Amino acid sequence: MTQMKKIVPLIIIALALTAYFIFGGSSLRPAPSISMSNLNGQSLSTLQRNNKPLLLTFWATTCSSCVKEMPHLIELQNKLSNELDIVGVAMSYDNIEHIHEMVKRRNLNYNIVFDKSGDIGKAFGGIRLTPTSFLISAQGDIIYQKIGDIDFNKIEASLSKQKQG
């Protein structure tokens, strides 16, 4: 039992470092082409969005950081709806009733998708931790990715940079 207490923190550190090196880089890479439907049945795509960038954020109803980000995502949607698409992807392990309740209770004004099969998370590298976010350029490249709280200043700076060319 004592050895387990020593090993678990080492495993967590190793996983965190691996995630940092996988998701911490700034090099561009193409986003996977995924078709999905929001909770209202509207079809969405990671790559076909009227030449607008896409902020894709994986979340769960039980994730306190995800819930904390929601007002910022609502504000971003209000501020930049003509320049940016936002999609919140609820994880496959979540409960659909809880997802609907959260959307209603928090007045979420951006698209919400339920990744029931887990295929969206798999396409983005096997997402298991929330929040995990990706900013996809209008050209279809991942220009920002983050495990943990979104840096909204970086998102807006990346969007400004994309606008400038």
Backbone bond lengths (Angstrom), bond angles and torsions (degrees), N, CA, C in turn:
res aa  C-N    CA-C-N  psi(-1)  N-CA   C-N-CA  omega(-1)  CA-C   N-CA-C  phi
1 M - - - 1.447 - - 1.524 110.69 -
2 T 1.326 117.77 -40.40 1.455 121.72 179.97 1.525 111.18 -65.57
3 Q 1.341 116.47 -39.46 1.463 119.90 177.55 1.519 111.16 -62.90
4 M 1.329 117.69 -37.48 1.466 121.17 178.56 1.527 110.12 -62.43
5 K 1.314 117.27 -39.57 1.470 120.73 179.32 1.522 110.98 -63.51
6 K 1.326 117.28 -28.87 1.459 121.75 178.36 1.526 111.45 -81.48
7 I 1.322 117.15 -34.83 1.465 121.85 -175.47 1.523 112.15 -77.80
8 V 1.315 118.35 -39.20 1.462 121.81 -175.82 1.531 112.18 -56.89
9 P 1.345 119.90 -47.66 1.471 118.08 177.88 1.532 113.02 -61.43
10 L 1.329 117.40 -35.25 1.454 120.44 177.78 1.524 111.62 -65.27
11 I 1.324 116.63 -39.85 1.464 121.00 177.37 1.524 109.82 -64.18
12 I 1.324 117.09 -43.64 1.468 121.22 179.56 1.526 110.69 -61.99
13 I 1.311 117.03 -43.59 1.472 120.85 178.72 1.525 110.13 -63.15
14 A 1.323 116.93 -44.15 1.473 120.49 179.39 1.526 111.07 -61.29
15 L 1.336 117.41 -42.70 1.459 120.81 178.03 1.528 111.62 -64.86
16 A 1.330 115.57 -40.93 1.466 119.36 179.68 1.525 110.84 -64.46
17 L 1.306 117.62 -42.80 1.468 120.77 178.74 1.526 110.95 -65.10
18 T 1.323 116.67 -41.68 1.466 120.17 177.41 1.520 110.04 -60.52
19 A 1.321 116.91 -46.18 1.470 120.76 179.33 1.519 110.69 -62.27
20 Y 1.337 117.39 -39.89 1.459 120.12 179.50 1.528 110.60 -61.00
21 F 1.317 116.46 -45.38 1.462 119.08 -177.86 1.530 111.85 -71.30
22 I 1.323 117.24 -32.05 1.462 119.64 177.32 1.524 110.35 -74.41
23 F 1.321 117.62 -45.01 1.458 121.08 -172.55 1.513 114.24 -103.30
24 G 1.306 118.70 -4.72 1.454 121.07 -176.36 1.511 114.48 -89.64
25 G 1.310 117.71 -12.85 1.456 121.16 -176.98 1.519 112.44 -71.71
26 S 1.325 115.57 157.89 1.454 119.12 -178.77 1.524 111.73 -108.63
27 S 1.326 118.08 5.40 1.457 119.41 -178.82 1.524 109.90 -72.07
28 L 1.331 114.78 142.87 1.458 120.55 -179.75 1.512 110.23 -75.20
29 R 1.306 115.18 143.88 1.458 120.20 171.03 1.520 106.86 -147.59
30 P 1.309 117.07 150.61 1.468 119.74 -178.37 1.532 111.20 -65.27
31 A 1.321 115.10 140.32 1.462 120.02 174.28 1.524 108.90 -77.80
32 P 1.320 116.90 148.48 1.460 118.39 175.69 1.528 110.15 -66.50
33 S 1.306 115.54 146.60 1.459 121.00 177.74 1.524 108.46 -87.23
34 I 1.329 115.84 108.44 1.462 121.37 -176.59 1.523 109.26 -126.31
35 S 1.307 116.48 132.62 1.462 121.83 170.62 1.516 107.10 -102.29
36 M 1.331 115.86 140.83 1.459 120.75 -177.63 1.521 108.27 -151.64
37 S 1.314 116.85 169.63 1.460 121.97 177.26 1.517 109.02 -124.53
38 N 1.344 115.46 138.22 1.457 118.28 176.91 1.534 109.28 -78.08
39 L 1.316 117.01 179.89 1.457 120.90 -175.89 1.527 112.50 -64.26
40 N 1.335 117.37 -19.43 1.469 121.33 177.56 1.523 112.20 -91.03
41 G 1.336 118.07 1.31 1.457 121.87 178.66 1.517 114.14 88.99
42 Q 1.338 117.91 2.30 1.465 121.28 179.08 1.521 109.69 -74.55
43 S 1.341 116.23 133.89 1.466 121.36 179.28 1.523 110.65 -76.55
44 L 1.321 115.29 137.27 1.458 122.95 178.13 1.518 108.20 -132.01
45 S 1.326 116.14 158.86 1.459 120.81 178.17 1.517 109.31 -141.03
46 T 1.315 115.51 148.11 1.464 118.55 177.15 1.518 111.43 -72.13
47 L 1.333 118.33 -23.38 1.459 119.74 -173.67 1.525 115.00 -115.73
48 Q 1.303 120.24 -14.89 1.466 121.31 -178.21 1.525 109.52 -115.67
49 R 1.364 115.68 90.58 1.457 119.59 -173.11 1.529 113.37 -139.26
50 N 1.289 120.02 44.83 1.466 122.38 176.15 1.527 112.82 58.12
51 N 1.320 116.78 37.16 1.464 122.29 175.78 1.533 113.47 60.21
52 K 1.340 116.75 35.54 1.467 121.67 177.19 1.528 109.09 -117.28
53 P 1.323 117.19 146.36 1.465 119.40 172.45 1.530 110.58 -63.71
54 L 1.314 115.61 161.29 1.462 122.59 179.96 1.519 109.48 -128.15
55 L 1.323 116.58 127.55 1.457 122.20 170.30 1.521 106.11 -100.44
56 L 1.325 116.09 113.34 1.459 123.14 -178.88 1.519 107.15 -109.82
57 T 1.325 116.98 119.80 1.456 119.50 -178.23 1.529 110.20 -126.53
58 F 1.316 115.58 124.15 1.459 122.53 178.13 1.524 107.77 -85.52
59 W 1.329 116.85 131.72 1.462 121.32 -174.92 1.526 110.67 -145.88
60 A 1.312 114.83 169.73 1.468 121.62 176.15 1.523 108.64 -142.65
61 T 1.313 116.25 150.90 1.464 120.25 -178.88 1.532 111.48 -66.20
62 T 1.318 117.45 -22.95 1.462 121.44 -178.92 1.529 112.85 -92.78
63 C 1.316 117.55 3.25 1.464 122.87 -176.96 1.530 109.49 -94.27
64 S 1.323 116.90 109.96 1.464 120.22 -176.87 1.534 112.21 -65.02
65 S 1.326 117.97 -35.73 1.473 120.31 177.03 1.521 111.00 -65.65
66 C 1.323 116.15 -36.65 1.472 120.43 178.65 1.519 110.24 -63.83
67 V 1.326 116.09 -45.49 1.462 121.29 179.84 1.530 109.99 -64.14
68 K 1.331 116.43 -37.98 1.466 121.38 179.20 1.531 111.40 -64.43
69 E 1.331 117.62 -31.21 1.467 121.88 179.80 1.522 113.79 -76.80
70 M 1.309 116.95 -21.92 1.466 120.77 -172.32 1.533 114.06 -55.60
71 P 1.332 120.07 -45.59 1.468 118.36 178.13 1.531 112.35 -60.58
72 H 1.323 117.52 -33.99 1.465 121.47 178.55 1.531 110.64 -69.88
73 L 1.326 116.48 -38.50 1.464 120.53 177.09 1.532 110.61 -66.83
74 I 1.331 116.74 -39.70 1.469 121.07 176.56 1.527 109.50 -61.06
75 E 1.331 115.99 -45.86 1.470 120.92 179.04 1.531 111.08 -62.17
76 L 1.319 116.73 -43.09 1.462 121.24 178.41 1.528 110.63 -62.74
77 Q 1.320 116.78 -40.79 1.460 121.20 177.49 1.535 110.24 -62.24
78 N 1.329 116.80 -44.19 1.466 120.56 178.95 1.523 111.56 -63.64
79 K 1.316 115.90 -39.85 1.466 122.14 -174.68 1.532 112.79 -77.50
80 L 1.339 117.04 -38.52 1.467 120.61 -169.52 1.528 114.16 -124.01
81 S 1.317 118.50 24.73 1.468 119.77 -174.60 1.525 113.56 -60.41
82 N 1.336 118.36 -25.83 1.467 120.98 177.79 1.523 112.55 -82.11
83 E 1.339 117.01 -13.31 1.460 121.44 -174.68 1.528 113.87 -115.76
84 L 1.336 117.65 -11.91 1.460 121.31 -171.26 1.518 110.06 -149.36
85 D 1.323 115.96 136.96 1.469 121.61 169.62 1.523 107.56 -98.18
86 I 1.316 116.16 139.32 1.468 121.48 176.66 1.515 107.83 -122.28
87 V 1.328 115.28 131.12 1.462 121.29 176.72 1.522 108.01 -131.36
88 G 1.316 115.97 122.83 1.457 122.36 172.31 1.513 108.34 -95.16
89 V 1.322 116.85 123.79 1.458 121.73 -178.49 1.528 108.52 -105.18
90 A 1.329 115.36 108.92 1.461 120.80 177.26 1.523 108.96 -75.10
91 M 1.308 115.51 135.40 1.456 121.60 -173.75 1.536 112.60 -68.98
92 S 1.316 115.08 154.37 1.466 121.80 -176.95 1.526 112.31 -62.22
93 Y 1.329 117.92 -26.50 1.462 120.53 -178.69 1.520 112.98 -83.36
94 D 1.335 117.11 -0.99 1.458 120.88 179.58 1.530 110.25 -81.99
95 N 1.301 116.04 166.31 1.458 123.53 179.89 1.524 108.71 -100.26
96 I 1.326 118.21 127.28 1.464 121.75 -175.01 1.533 111.96 -59.56
97 E 1.328 118.48 -36.21 1.467 120.30 177.86 1.520 110.71 -64.85
98 H 1.331 116.53 -39.69 1.469 120.58 178.16 1.528 110.97 -65.85
99 I 1.324 116.33 -36.95 1.466 121.04 178.33 1.524 109.79 -62.93
100 H 1.335 116.53 -49.94 1.470 120.44 179.06 1.535 111.32 -59.75
101 E 1.321 116.21 -41.10 1.469 120.21 179.51 1.530 110.81 -63.71
102 M 1.332 116.81 -42.62 1.460 121.40 179.82 1.532 110.88 -63.32
103 V 1.322 116.42 -43.77 1.471 121.10 179.33 1.523 109.74 -59.30
104 K 1.317 115.61 -44.70 1.475 120.29 -178.80 1.532 111.41 -69.53
105 R 1.319 116.65 -48.01 1.467 121.35 -176.15 1.528 111.59 -64.73
106 R 1.329 116.90 -37.51 1.471 121.44 -177.65 1.529 113.05 -92.94
107 N 1.340 116.47 -0.92 1.474 121.30 -179.14 1.527 111.64 51.89
108 L 1.317 116.03 50.17 1.459 120.57 -178.13 1.529 109.42 -68.86
109 N 1.321 115.69 124.43 1.467 121.94 -174.79 1.523 113.00 -104.54
110 Y 1.301 117.22 9.54 1.465 121.75 178.34 1.531 107.90 -115.15
111 N 1.320 116.18 165.93 1.461 121.20 -177.25 1.520 111.69 -64.95
112 I 1.321 114.80 135.99 1.467 121.61 175.03 1.520 107.91 -120.92
113 V 1.318 114.87 131.87 1.462 123.31 179.75 1.521 107.49 -120.98
114 F 1.313 117.23 139.60 1.462 122.11 173.84 1.518 108.00 -101.02
115 D 1.327 116.51 115.02 1.471 122.65 -179.28 1.528 108.98 -84.86
116 K 1.332 115.15 61.93 1.465 121.83 -173.92 1.520 112.95 -53.37
117 S 1.323 117.51 -43.09 1.473 121.36 -177.84 1.529 112.82 -83.31
118 G 1.329 117.04 -15.64 1.468 120.70 -176.44 1.518 113.33 83.13
119 D 1.331 117.66 2.37 1.466 121.34 -176.36 1.528 113.44 -65.72
120 I 1.324 117.57 -34.55 1.471 119.73 179.80 1.529 109.32 -67.15
121 G 1.318 115.97 -46.99 1.457 120.37 177.14 1.519 112.44 -59.85
122 K 1.330 117.39 -40.23 1.472 121.48 177.70 1.525 110.72 -62.85
123 A 1.329 116.47 -42.32 1.465 120.64 -178.34 1.529 112.00 -63.09
124 F 1.316 116.74 -28.12 1.461 121.48 179.69 1.524 112.27 -97.76
125 G 1.308 117.00 25.71 1.462 120.90 172.77 1.512 114.84 98.98
126 G 1.315 118.60 17.84 1.466 120.00 178.34 1.516 112.48 78.50
127 I 1.297 117.29 51.82 1.471 122.13 -177.26 1.520 109.62 -62.55
128 R 1.324 116.38 126.97 1.466 122.77 176.49 1.525 110.79 -128.13
129 L 1.333 117.24 -24.45 1.462 121.20 -176.98 1.523 110.44 -101.26
130 T 1.332 115.30 140.29 1.456 119.91 177.76 1.522 109.53 -124.37
131 P 1.318 116.47 149.19 1.452 126.89 -7.58 1.532 111.21 -75.59
132 T 1.307 115.22 146.93 1.465 123.53 169.50 1.519 105.80 -132.42
133 S 1.337 115.72 128.51 1.466 120.03 -173.33 1.513 112.53 -129.05
134 F 1.327 114.20 150.80 1.460 122.76 178.57 1.526 107.89 -134.87
135 L 1.326 116.25 133.60 1.457 121.12 170.05 1.517 106.15 -106.29
136 I 1.329 115.04 120.10 1.463 121.87 -177.56 1.523 107.55 -108.28
137 S 1.323 115.86 126.12 1.462 120.49 -179.23 1.527 110.50 -66.86
138 A 1.328 115.36 165.58 1.471 120.57 176.68 1.529 110.67 -60.86
139 Q 1.343 116.81 -23.53 1.464 121.61 178.99 1.534 112.45 -85.55
140 G 1.341 117.49 -4.47 1.459 120.64 175.87 1.511 115.64 94.74
141 D 1.347 117.80 14.52 1.463 121.09 177.70 1.524 110.61 -100.59
142 I 1.320 116.51 143.34 1.457 120.93 173.60 1.529 106.81 -76.58
143 I 1.327 116.42 116.07 1.469 120.90 -177.32 1.525 112.57 -108.24
144 Y 1.327 117.02 -9.55 1.469 121.72 177.05 1.513 106.82 -155.69
145 Q 1.316 116.06 137.47 1.461 120.53 173.80 1.506 108.84 -147.22
146 K 1.314 115.57 146.25 1.458 118.95 -174.33 1.517 110.46 -155.57
147 I 1.314 116.04 131.38 1.456 121.53 167.10 1.520 104.58 -94.84
148 G 1.310 116.93 126.19 1.462 121.19 -176.74 1.525 109.83 106.66
149 D 1.321 114.21 -169.37 1.463 120.34 -175.53 1.521 111.76 -57.21
150 I 1.325 115.36 136.13 1.457 121.57 177.26 1.524 108.90 -67.63
151 D 1.318 115.95 137.28 1.468 121.33 171.74 1.534 105.97 -91.37
152 F 1.329 115.80 95.33 1.461 120.37 -174.52 1.524 112.07 -64.93
153 N 1.328 117.92 -28.65 1.475 120.26 175.54 1.527 110.26 -64.86
154 K 1.347 116.87 -40.98 1.467 120.24 177.78 1.517 111.25 -66.32
155 I 1.327 116.50 -38.01 1.466 120.43 178.53 1.527 109.30 -60.88
156 E 1.330 116.66 -50.30 1.462 120.09 -178.24 1.527 110.96 -65.46
157 A 1.338 117.97 -37.52 1.470 120.48 177.22 1.533 110.61 -64.76
158 S 1.340 116.95 -41.61 1.465 120.55 177.75 1.518 111.47 -63.27
159 L 1.313 116.52 -38.68 1.468 120.72 178.71 1.527 110.39 -66.32
160 S 1.326 117.04 -41.84 1.468 121.45 178.47 1.525 110.13 -62.86
161 K 1.328 115.96 -42.60 1.462 121.45 179.57 1.533 110.04 -62.67
162 Q 1.328 116.89 -41.40 1.460 121.42 179.44 1.534 110.14 -64.22
163 K 1.325 116.99 -39.90 1.461 120.91 179.80 1.523 112.06 -63.23
164 Q 1.341 115.06 -37.50 1.469 120.74 -177.23 1.521 111.32 -73.58
165 G 1.297 116.39 -17.75 1.450 118.18 175.37 1.472 113.06 111.99
